[in-house]
Amino acid sequence: MRSRDVRKCVLTKAVVLLGTVCGVASAAPLSFSEEAVARGINFTIGFNFQQYGAGMLMSDLDNDGDLDIVVSGGSTGSFGIYENDGSGNFTNRSFTAGFIYMSMSSGMAAADYDNDGDIDIFLSGWYTNSRLYRNNGDFTFTDVAVSAGIVDPNTPNMGASWGDINQDGHLDLYVSVRTGHNAHPGSNAMYINNGDGTFTNQAVALNVDAEGDPTLLSAFFDFDRDGDDDLYLGTDKGSGGFWKNRLYRNDGGSFTEVTTQTNSAAYIDCMGIAVGDLNYDGYYDMYLTNIQQGNKLFMYDPIAGEYSDATAAAGVGSYEIGWGTFFADFDNDTFLDTYVCNHQGPLPGADGANRLYRGADMADWPMVDEAASAGVGTTAPVYCVAEGDIDGDGDIDMLVGNNGGRVHLYINNSADAASNNWVRFNVVGNQGELNQHAIGACVDIVHDGIPQVRQVRAGTNYKTSSEMTLHFGLGQSEFVDTLSVIYPGNTIRNLTNAPANETWTLWPQNRLGDPNGNGRIDYFELYTAIISRTGPGNPITPGLEIFDMDGDFDLDNDDLVLMDLRIRTPGVKGFSAGP
C-alpha cells in the first residue's frame, strides 16, 4: 500500500509562492483559431436535444503517434471518422471504418478493452442498442457488443467510462443511465470484463447502480490516492434537493459509498465533471457543471478527507446551463485552466456562451473568463468537448460540439503556450499484455519546487474521450527534477531529470532493456544500447527511454552494467525503484 511518505515532497513543496513560479512573465491573452474545415473535419452535428448531445473522441486509433477523431450524432445517424496524417490534418475515413448508422447515439468512450494493443470504442445508445466497436488494427472496426454481453435495448444510456476496478488488467466499463426518463426504470451498469471478450453487469452486486438516481456521467479517478480507481457519479435533477452526486471508494475491487463523509454530494443538475489538482497538493479537485444556479468547484483536503466548495472564491459559477468541462494547461504556465460547454438558459442575462477560465494562483482568484477574447466562446448549444495536442506542437487543442452546426476544431495559438515549456508522457502498463495503456496510473512530477499530478483515464468527459498522453505545462522550467509513476496497485517507478519540450515514453521496470518484449535482455539489445549511448548527463532522445535502466534520462555505463546484469541473471526482472 502506498504511504503518504511517498508523496511527502509533493505535499511539502506545495507551499511555495506559486504567483512567482519559475519566473513566469505577465500572461499574454489565450488565442485559438477555428480550423475544422481547413484541416479536413467537415461534419455537421444533428439536433441532439433529446439525448442531450452525442459523443466524440480524440484518440490514436492507428498507433501512429497522433490523434484521430470520431464524431457521432449526424442528422441522419452518421459518424465522422477522421485519420490524422501527423501534422494535424485529416483524411475522411467515415465510409470505410465500418461504423453503421446509429439513429440515436449517445456517449462515447475509448480504451483497449481486449488488450490487443489498439484502441476500441464504446458507443452508448439512447433507446437503442449500444455498440462496442473492436479495432481491427487497420482503421476498420467491428461491432461486437452482442457477443460481448452488452445488450441494452430501449434504455436511455448516457456517458460511459473505463477503469480497471479489480486490477486484473482487464478494463471494466461503467455506463450511466438517465433513470426515470419517460418513467424508464433501468439503472446504471457496471460491466466487469471477464478477460475473454465478454462482460458481466455487476452494478447491483457492487452497489454502484446509484439506486435509481438519474445519472448522466461517471468519472473514474483515484480521489484518495491509495492506488485504485474510485467512482464519482454526476446526477441529473439534483437541484430539487432529493437526488445527489455520489462518490464510491474502491476497496480492493468492492465499493463503499462515501458521499456523505467526503462532503461530495452536490445537489445539482450535474452534466460535467472535470478532474485535476488545482492547488498542487497531489490530490484531485473537481469542477461540476450545473444549470443556472451555478457550477461547483470542489477542492479536496487530504487531511480532512473531504471536499469543500470554493466556487465563489474562484469565480467559476458560470450561471449558464453547463455540460462538458475539463481542466487543461492551455498556456503551459503550470496553472490548470477550465473550459466549460454551455447551452443557453431561460433566466435573464443568459447568452449560452462557453467559458474558458484562465488558471491562476489561488491568491489571485477569482479566475477570469477569456473565452470570448480567445476565440472559443461560441454561443451555440454545445454539449460535448474533447481535448489533446492535435498537431504535435506541445499545446492543447479542442474539439467542440455545435448542435445543429459544424463541429469546431480549435487550434491553440497562445503565445504563452509557445514561450513556456512543457513535457508529455505516454505511460506503458506494467502488466505485460494487460492494460498496456496503464489506465489508472498516476504520474507525480516536481520541477523547480512545483509539484503536479495527472492520471491516465479513459472516458474523461461528458460523453467523450480525450487523449491518454499526460500533458504538463512547466512554465520556464527546463527539466522535471523528479517524477514518480504510480501504477494501479501502487507499484512505483521513480525517475529524474526529464528534459522539457519532449514527449517521453515511461516504461515499467520489468520492460527496461527489452525492446522486443520477450521477457529477457539479449546481447543484440545490449549492443543497440551501446551504440546509442549518450554519456553521463547528456539527455537521451525519445525512443531510447527503454534503455534508461536507472531512470535519469541519459544512457551511460550505469545503464549498460544493469543491462549486462540482466543478461547474466535473466531471472532478475527489475531493480529497486528507490525509496
N, C-alpha and C positions, 0 to 999 in steps of 0.2 A: 504494500500500500504506500502511495506517495505521501510523504510527510510534508508539513509546512516548511521544514528546513530547506527543502529543495527550492522553494520559492523565496527564500529569505532575502536574496539580493533584490528581487523584483519588488517586494513589499517595502524594503528599506529605502531603495533609491527612488521610490515614487514620491518622496517628499521634496525633491529638488524643485527649484522655482522654474516651472515649465514655461512661463512667459518669456524667459531668456534662453530657452533650449537651443543649443547648437548655433547660437548667433543668427537666428532667422531674421531677415530684414523685414521691413514693413510689407504686408501682403499686397500683391497685385490682384486685380479682380480675377475671379474664375471666368473661364471662357470656353464655350463649346460651339461647334458648328454641326448643323444637321446635314448628314451626308448619306442617308439611306439609299436613295435612288442613284446617286452618283457612284456609290460603291457596289451597286448590284442588288440591293434589297428593295424590291418594289412589291409590297404586299399590303393589301387593304383589309383591315380587321372589320368583321361584320358587327352588327349591333348586338352585343353580347350582354345586354342588361339582364336578361332572365337568369343566366348562370353567373352573373356578377363578374364578367370577364373571362377570357380564355388565356391559357398559359403560353409561355415562351421559354427559350433557353439559350445560353451561350456556353458551349462545351466543345471540347476537342473530340469530335466523333470519329475521326480517321487516324488518330495517333500520329499526326504530323507536327504537333507542337504549336498549333494555332487554334483559335476559337471559331467554331462553326455556329450556325444559327438555325433554330427552328421556331416558327411562329404558328400558332393554331388560331382557329376561330374565324376563318374566312367566311364571307356571307353565304357561301354555298357549302360550308363544311370543309373547306380546303385547308391545306397546310402550305406554309412557305418554308422550304428547306434549302439552305444555302451553305456551300462549301467555301471556306476561306483559302485564298491562294498563298497565304503567308504574309501578305502586305496589308491585309485589312480590306481587300476587295473580294467579291464573291461571285461564284457561279451557281446558277439556279439548278438544284437537283430535285425539285419538287415532284417531277413526274417520273423519276427513276428510282427514288429512295424506297418505294414500297409502302408508303403511308396511304391508307384508304380513307376516303372522305368520311368525316365524322360529324353528324348533324349538330351535336351539342357537346363539343369538347370543353373541358373544364381545367383541371390542374395539370401541371407537367413537372416531373421530377426525374433527373438523370443520374444514373450510377451504374456500376458494373455488378449487376446482381448475380451473374453466373460465373464470375471470376475467370473470364477468358481474356481479360486484358483490355477490352474496349467498352465504351460507354453505351448502356442501354437506356431506353426511355419509357417511363410510365406515363400514361395519359388517363386521367380520371374522366369519367363520363357523367354528364348531367342528365339523369333519367335515361341513360343509355349505357351499354356495356363499356367498362373501362378496357384499355388496351395496354399490353406490355410488349413493346417493340424491342425484340432482341437484335442487337447489332451483329450483322453477318461479317463484318470486317472489311467490306468493300463499298462502304457508303450505301448499303441497302439494309433493310430492316424487315423482320418477320414478326407478326403479332402472335404471341404465344400465351396470351392471358388465360384462355380457357384451359389449356393443358397444364398451365402453372397453378391452376386452382383459384384464379382471381375472376370470379363471376359475380357481378353486382348489377343486374338489370333493374331499371326503374328506380334508381337510387340517386338522390341529389348530392353527388360527390363534389367535393371542393378541392382544396390543396392537398399535397402529399409530400412526404419527406422520407429519406432513407437514413438508417443508422444501424449499427451492429450492437443491438441491445444486450446480447448474451455473450459477445466477444468470441464467437465461434468462427469468425472470419467470413461469414455469410451475411450479407446485408438484408435487413428486415425493412418492411415498408409500412408506414403509417398513413392512412387515408382518412381525411376529415369528411364528415357528412353533415349537411345542413338539416339536421333532425328537426322535424316539425314543419318543414316547408310543405305546404299543401297537406298538412296533417300526416306527413310521412313518418313512420315510426322507426326507421332504420337508424343505427348508431355507428360510431366510428369503427374502423377496422385496423387491427394490428396484425399484418401478415408476417408471420415468422417464417424465415427462409429455412427450408428443410435441407438445403445443401445438394438436392438432386434436381433442381429446376422447378420445384413446386413450393407452394406456400400454404400455411395453415393459419386461419384467422383466430388469434388468441386474445383479442381485445378484452373480452369479458373475463376470461380466466386470469389475465394480468391486471384487471381492474383499471384499465385505461380507456374504457369506452366512453367516458365523460358522462355517463348516467343520463343520457338523453339531452344533454346540452346541444344547442345548435352551433357546431364547431365549423369555423371557416378555414383554419390553417393550423399547422403544427410546426414546432421547431425542436430539433434535437440539438442539445449542446450541454457541455459539462459545467453546470452552474456552480457546483461546489468543488470543482477541480479535484475530484477523487479518482479520476481515471476512467470513468464510464459516462455514456451519454444519458442525460436526463431528458425529460419531455415536457415542453410547455405548449399549452393549447390556447389559441385565440378564439374566443366565443362571441357569437353574434348576439345582439339584443340584450347585452348585459347592463345597458344603461337604465333598464327598468328596475334594477336592484335585485333581480332574482337569479339570473344566470351570471356566471363569472368565468374569467380565465382560470386555468388550472395548471399547477406545477406538480409533476410526478418525479420523485427522486428514484434513480435507478440504484437498486441494492443488489448488485450481482445478477442481474437478469430478471429480477422481480421489481415491482414498483410500489412505492409508498407515496400517497398524496401528501404534499407538504405545503399546500397553498396557504393555509392559514398561518402556520408558524413562520413562513418566509415572507409574509405580507405581500404576496404576489397576485392576489385575487383579481384586481382590476375589473370593476363592474362597468364595463364599457362595451360598445359595439366594435369588437376588435377585428380589423381587417388586414393588419400587417404587423410583423414582428421583426425588428432589427436587433441584431446581437453583436456587441462589441465592447471593448474595455475603454471607456471614455476618460477615466481618471488614473490610468497607469498603475492600478493596484494588483493586476494579474487575475482579475475576475471579470466576468461578463455582465455588462449592463444591458438593459432592454429599452427600446423605443417602440411604443404600441400605438397604432393609428386607431382613430375613433371617428364618430360623427361630430357634428359641430360643437358639441360640448367640450371638445378639445382632446388632442392626443396626450399620451402619458410617457414621461421619461422616468424609468425605474433604475435607480443606481443601487448596486449590490454592496452591502457592507459585510466583508468576510468575518469580521469579529463578532458582529451581532447575528450573522447568518440570515439576514433578511434584506428586503428591498425597501427603499424609501422613494417618495415621489419628489423629483427635482425639476418638474416641468416648468414651474413658474420661474425659478432661478435661471434655467437655461433658455427660456423664452421660445420654446418649441411647441406650444399648444396647437398652432396652425389654424384651428377652428374652421375647418372645411370638412367634407366627408372624405376621410383618408383611406387609402387602400395600400398598395405595396410600398415598402420602405426598406432602406438598408443603410448601413454605415460604410463609408469608404474614405480613404485619404486622397481626395482628388488633387490636392496641390503638393503632396509629398512632404508636408511640414510636420508630420507625426500626429497631428490632431485629426480625429475622425470627424468627417463631415456627414451630414444626414440628408438623404434625398427622400421625398415623400410624394407619392402619386395621389391626386385628388379628383373628386367628382363634385361638381358644383352643388351646394346645398341650398335649402329654401330660405334660410334666415337672411335678413338684410345685411348687405355688405359682402356677401359671399360671391366670389368670382371663379372658384374652382381651380385657381392656378396652382400648379405643382410648386413645391418648396425645395430649396437647397440651402440648408442651414450650414454656414461656414463654421467649422470646428474651431475651438479656442480653449485656452487655459480656463479652468473653472473660475479663476479670479477675474477673468474678463467677460464672463457671462453677463447678460444674455447673448446668445449667438444671433447672427444677422442672416436673414434670408436673402440670398443673392441669386435666386433662380432666374428672375427676370433679366437682370443685367448679364448673367452668364449664358443666356440664350436657351434655358431649359425650363422656363416657367409656363409651358403650354397650358391653355385653359380648356382644352378638350377633355371629355370624360376619360380618365386614364385609370386602369385597374392594376396593370402589371408592369414590372420593370426587371431587367436582368443587367448584370454588370460584369466587366472584365476588360483586360487590355487587348482590344480587338486588333490593333495594328502593331503590337510589339514594341512600342516606344517608351514603355516604363510608366505609363499613367493609366488611370481607369476611365473607360468609356462606358456608355449606357445604351441599352436597347429599351425603348419606352413605348408602351402601347398607345393607341389612339382610337378609341371606339368609334367606328364609322368612318375612319380615315386611314391613311398610310401609317404604318409603324415607323417610329423615329429611331435613327441611329445617330446618337450624339457623340462626336469625336472630341476628346479633351485636348484643347489647345492652350491651357492655362500656362501663363509664363512661369509661375512658381513651380508648377509640376516639372518643367524643364530645367529650372535652375537648382531646385532641390535634388537631393539624392534619394535613392530607393533601393530596395532589394526584394527579390521574389524567390519563393521556394516551392518546388514540386516535391512532395513527400512521398516516398515509396514505403509501402507497408512492410511490416516485419514478420508476416506470417506466410512467407513463401508465395504460393499461387493464390492465397486467400486475401481478400481485402487489399488488393495491390495499390489502390489509391489512398490507403491509410485514412479512410473515413473515420472521424472521431479523434484523430491525433491533434494535439496542440503543439504549437511552436512558440516558446517564450524567447525573446531576444532582449539584449541590453546594448545600447550604443551611446557612448558619451554620457553614461549615467541614466539614460532614458530607457525604462522597461516597456515593452509592448508584447501583446499576445494575440494570436489568431488560432482558429480551429478549422480543420478540414471538414466541410459539411456538404451535404447533398440534398437539394430541395430546400433552398435557403431563403425564399421569399414567397410572397403571396402568389401561388400557382406557378412559380418559375424556378429555374435553376441557373446559377451563375458559375463562373469558373472556379475550379478547385485549387488552382495555384494561389498561394498565400502572398499577398502584396503588402509591403511595409514601406511607408514614407519615412525617410531618415533625416529630413532637414539637411544640415550641412555635414552630417557625419559621413565619413568616407569608408568606415568599416563597422560591422557588427562585432562588438567586442566578445560577447558570449551568446550562445544560443543553445537551447535545450529542446530536443524533440521528445515529447511525452506521448508514447503510443498508448492505445487502449490497453488497460491493464497495468499501466504505469511503468512499463519498460522505458528507460530513458537513455538517449544518446546525447552527450554534450559535445559541442564544437566551439571553436574560437576563430576570430579574425576573418570573418566572411567579408570580402570586398563588396562595396556598393555598386549599384548600377549593372547588376547581372542577375540572371535567373539561374538559380542553383538547384541541382537535384540533391535531396537529402536521403542517402541510402541508409538502411538499417545496419546495425553492427554485423549481422550474420550474412550480409551480402558483400561486405567490403573485400576488395581484391578479386572478386569473382564475377567479371562482366558476363560470362556465358551462363551464369546461374545454375551450374551443375553441382553446387554444394562443396566444391573444393577449389583451391588455387593451384594452377599448374605452372610449369616453367615458362610457357608462352605468355601467360598473363603477367608473370613477373618481368619478363623481357619487355613487354609492352610498357609496363610501368617504368622500367629503367630508361628506355629511350624517350619517355615523356617527362622525365624528371625535371622539376623547376628549380630545386635547391632550397635551402632553408630561408624562410622569409619572403620568398618570391611566389606570389599567388598563382595557383593553378588557373586554368581556363575552364569554362563549363564543358562538361564531357569527361573530365578527369576526376570528378568527385569520388568515384567508386574506388580509386586507388589511394585516397587520403585516409589511411588507416587510423591516424591519431587525431583527425578532425581539426587540423589547424589551417586548412586551405592552402597548404603547399605540399609538394611531393618531393621528399628528400630521403636521406638514408634511413631515418627513423621508420618511415613507411615501408621501405624495402625490407628492412630487417623483420618487421612484423609480418609482411607477406611471406618471407622465407620461413619464418617460424610456422606459419600455417601450412606451408608445403611439407615441412618435415614432421609436423604433428597435425595431420589432417583432421583429427577429432576435435581440434580447437576451433570453434565456430566464431568466436568473437573475443573481444578484450574488454577490460573494465571501462565503463563509461565515465569513470571518475566519481568523485564524491557527490 
